[in-house]
């Protein structure tokens, strides 16, 4: 497995069952079944190619008795209460939110959500807080020059998140791992590029966006001063990661 999939597997507690949405080659489910961490896995794929690949891989590994592959969209192929947890990884945050919102009965029956948004992690965290989910574990992982954010949540009450907590994670801000400074620094670079483009326009809408961007930059710069030095974080990585 890749380091990303290995960390996703490590994040989960002992479970009877797990659905992996967008399972691709079913590598996560195979690792969890082989390690004894889950007894039953259901992989879901909406695209024919990955669906066939997952079926073939499960059969080749001799795991057809423990892993079932279903073709369908998001959580829709599942029945409420059929699995204890769902993993949705390697997708944009907007897609993850659409999947969760599209199957409320299934989501309400779950004990855990394991999420790895490729974009819009802040919106995913806000959704969890507003829908009665509590973030219990977070991590930032660098692999092949890219930063990935991983979130584990369970039903529970979580206080409203500040803009910084939503963007970078309340637990990550508290733990302050070295890669967090890299994430903040790279977001600042992106915001400064956006600000430069907005400064070329005099429209009222651009002015409003420019003010919000300036406030986010100010907020991020203040946060960066409180974190492990970004230079140290970058030097500790083999390559400068790119934030996802």
C-alpha positions in Angstrom: 0.0 0.0 0.0 0.9 3.6 -0.4 1.7 5.6 2.8 -1.6 7.4 2.4 -3.6 4.2 2.3 -1.6 2.8 5.2 -2.4 5.8 7.3 -6.1 5.6 6.4 -6.1 2.0 7.5 -4.3 2.8 10.7 -6.8 5.6 11.6 -9.7 3.2 12.0 -10.6 1.4 15.2 -11.5 -2.3 15.2 -14.8 -2.6 13.2 -17.1 -5.4 12.0 -17.6 -3.7 8.6 -16.6 -0.8 6.4 -17.7 0.6 3.1 -15.0 2.1 0.9 -16.6 4.6 -1.5 -14.5 5.0 -4.7 -12.6 1.9 -3.7 -10.5 1.8 -7.0 -8.5 -1.5 -6.6 -10.0 -2.3 -3.2 -6.5 -2.0 -1.6 -7.8 -0.3 1.6 -10.4 -3.0 2.2 -7.9 -5.8 1.4 -5.4 -4.5 3.9 -8.1 -4.1 6.6 -9.5 -7.6 6.1 -6.0 -9.2 6.1 -5.0 -7.4 9.3 -8.2 -8.5 11.0 -9.3 -4.9 11.6 -12.6 -5.5 9.8 -14.6 -8.7 9.1 -16.6 -7.5 6.1 -15.9 -4.9 3.5 -18.0 -3.3 0.8 -16.3 -1.5 -2.0 -18.3 0.9 -4.2 -17.3 2.2 -7.6 -19.4 4.2 -10.1 -17.1 3.9 -13.1 -16.9 0.6 -15.0 -13.1 0.3 -15.3 -12.3 0.7 -11.6 -15.3 -1.5 -10.7 -14.0 -4.3 -12.8 -10.5 -3.7 -11.5 -11.7 -4.0 -7.9 -13.6 -7.2 -8.6 -10.5 -8.8 -10.2 -8.2 -7.7 -7.4 -10.5 -9.1 -4.7 -10.8 -12.4 -6.5 -7.0 -12.6 -7.1 -6.4 -12.1 -3.4 -8.9 -14.8 -2.4 -11.1 -12.3 -0.5 -14.4 -12.7 -2.2 -15.9 -14.2 1.0 -15.0 -11.0 3.0 -15.2 -8.2 0.4 -18.1 -7.4 -1.9 -17.7 -4.9 -4.7 -20.8 -3.0 -5.8 -21.3 -0.7 -8.7 -23.2 2.5 -7.9 -23.0 6.2 -6.9 -21.6 7.1 -3.5 -23.4 5.6 -0.5 -26.6 4.8 -2.5 -25.8 1.1 -3.0 -25.8 0.6 0.8 -28.6 -0.1 3.1 -28.8 1.8 6.4 -27.1 -0.1 9.2 -25.3 -2.5 6.8 -21.8 -1.2 7.8 -20.4 0.4 10.8 -18.3 3.0 9.0 -17.6 4.5 5.6 -14.4 5.7 4.1 -14.5 8.4 1.3 -10.9 9.3 0.3 -9.2 10.8 -2.7 -12.1 12.9 -3.8 -12.8 16.7 -3.8 -14.5 18.1 -0.8 -17.5 19.1 -2.8 -17.9 15.5 -4.1 -17.7 14.1 -0.6 -20.4 16.5 0.6 -22.6 15.5 -2.2 -22.2 11.9 -1.4 -23.0 12.4 2.3 -25.9 14.7 1.6 -27.3 12.2 -1.0 -27.7 9.3 1.5 -28.8 10.8 4.9 -30.3 7.6 6.2 -27.1 5.7 5.6 -24.9 8.4 7.1 -27.1 8.6 10.2 -26.6 4.8 10.7 -22.8 5.0 10.7 -20.5 5.0 13.7 -17.5 6.5 11.9 -16.7 8.6 8.9 -13.1 8.4 7.5 -12.6 11.2 5.1 -9.7 12.4 3.0 -10.8 15.4 0.9 -8.5 16.5 -1.9 -9.9 20.0 -1.8 -12.2 22.1 0.4 -11.3 20.4 3.6 -12.7 23.4 5.5 -16.2 22.9 4.0 -16.1 19.2 4.9 -15.2 20.0 8.6 -18.0 22.6 8.8 -20.5 20.1 7.4 -19.4 17.6 10.0 -19.9 20.1 12.8 -23.3 21.2 11.6 -24.6 17.7 11.0 -23.8 16.4 14.5 -20.4 14.8 13.9 -17.3 15.2 16.1 -13.8 15.1 14.7 -11.8 12.7 16.9 -8.6 12.3 14.8 -6.7 14.2 12.2 -3.4 14.0 10.3 -1.4 15.7 7.5 0.6 13.3 5.4 3.2 14.1 2.7 3.5 11.6 -0.2 5.3 12.2 -3.5 5.4 15.9 -2.8 1.7 16.3 -2.0 0.1 17.0 1.3 -3.1 15.1 2.3 -5.4 15.9 5.1 -7.1 12.9 6.8 -10.2 13.2 9.1 -11.9 10.6 11.3 -15.3 11.6 12.9 -17.9 10.0 15.0 -21.4 11.2 16.0 -21.2 13.8 18.7 -21.3 17.5 19.5 -18.5 19.7 18.2 -18.4 23.4 18.9 -18.6 25.8 15.9 -15.3 26.0 14.1 -13.4 29.2 13.6 -12.2 29.8 10.0 -8.7 28.6 10.9 -10.0 25.4 12.6 -12.2 24.7 9.6 -9.3 25.2 7.1 -6.5 23.4 9.0 -8.4 21.2 11.5 -9.0 21.9 15.2 -6.9 18.9 16.4 -4.1 19.6 14.0 -3.9 23.2 15.2 -3.7 21.9 18.8 -1.0 19.3 17.9 1.0 21.6 15.6 2.8 18.9 13.5 5.7 20.2 11.3 3.8 19.9 8.1 1.0 22.2 9.3 3.3 25.2 8.8 3.9 24.1 5.2 0.2 23.9 4.6 -0.4 27.4 6.0 2.5 28.8 4.1 1.3 27.3 0.8 -2.2 28.6 1.3 -0.8 32.1 2.0 1.1 31.9 -1.3 -2.2 31.0 -3.1 -4.1 33.8 -1.4 -1.4 36.3 -2.4 -1.7 35.2 -6.0 -5.5 35.6 -5.9 -5.1 39.0 -4.3 -2.8 40.1 -7.1 -5.4 39.1 -9.7 -8.2 40.9 -7.7 -6.2 44.0 -7.5 -6.4 44.4 -11.3 -10.2 45.0 -11.1 -12.1 48.0 -9.7 -15.5 46.3 -9.6 -17.4 46.3 -6.2 -17.5 42.5 -6.2 -13.7 42.3 -6.7 -13.2 44.9 -3.9 -15.3 42.8 -1.5 -13.4 39.6 -2.4 -10.1 41.5 -2.0 -11.0 42.6 1.5 -11.8 39.0 2.4 -8.6 37.8 0.9 -6.6 40.4 2.8 -8.2 39.3 6.0 -7.4 35.7 5.4 -3.8 36.5 4.6 -3.5 38.5 7.8 -5.1 35.7 9.8 -2.8 33.1 8.2 0.4 35.2 8.8 -0.5 35.5 12.4 -1.0 31.7 12.7 2.2 31.0 11.0 4.1 32.9 13.7 2.8 30.5 16.3 3.7 27.2 14.4 6.8 25.2 14.0 9.0 27.2 11.6 7.9 26.4 8.0 11.6 26.4 6.9 12.3 23.5 9.3 9.2 21.7 8.0 10.3 22.0 4.4 13.9 20.9 5.1 12.6 17.8 6.9 10.7 16.7 3.8 12.5 15.2 0.8 10.5 17.4 -1.5 8.5 20.5 -0.8 4.9 19.2 -0.5 2.1 20.7 -2.5 -1.1 21.2 -0.4 -4.2 19.3 -1.3 
